[in-house]
Structure formats: structure tokens, C-alpha cells
């Protein structure tokens, strides 16, 4: 009456199928994270890099600090000179440019 049956002895060995089944949720979580977070972020970084590489003189840009100005000089060393008012020029790092508002047309040859 006080003896409980030993249910643990009835279970068989787990085997390889059980080990794989325990990793399936982890694999699904990683796949969802990749398609919802990692892949869109990589695309955004790629688009920003292309936008910064395509900067040229005369483009109207917005910096990360919110300064709006016109590109006066694009340096090879990663520095862009931006005119924010008449005669007021500042040097900003290329990667801090967040948006190109007005794109200038390339000069026709």
C-alpha cells in the first residue's frame, strides 16, 4: 500500500533521435534571429557604406549630430569638408554622415 511503482525503469535509452530533437528548437531560434535581426542589419550597413562611398562635391548631407550642410571637399583619408553656412566649413568623418538629402548630378563629359 505504501510502495510506489518505479516508473523510471520503464523508460528506454534516449538514443540519437532524442539528442537531435533537443537541438531543433535552438536551430530554429538561430534561423529566426538571423532572418529578423542579423540579415537586415547587414543590408543596412552595406547600403550606408555605398552611400558614403558615393559622396561627391555639392551633395547636401545630414550628419549624425543633426548638422545639415553641403559637401565642399571629399578627402581620401575619410574626412569630408561640409559647409554649414556661408563661409563656415567643418570637417566631419565620412562615416558620421547619415543621409544624403540632395544628390548632385555628375558632370557630363
HELIX and SHEET records of a PDB file:
HELIX    1   1 UNK A    7  UNK A   10  5                                   4    
HELIX    2   2 UNK A   15  UNK A   33  1                                  19    
HELIX    3   3 UNK A   34  UNK A   38  3                                   5    
HELIX    4   4 UNK A   39  UNK A   53  1                                  15    
HELIX    5   5 UNK A   94  UNK A   96  5                                   3    
SHEET    1   A 5 UNK A  88  UNK A  93  0                                        
SHEET    2   A 5 UNK A  79  UNK A  85 -1                                        
SHEET    3   A 5 UNK A  68  UNK A  74 -1                                        
SHEET    4   A 5 UNK A  60  UNK A  63 -1                                        
SHEET    5   A 5 UNK A  97  UNK A 102 -1                                        
END                                                                             
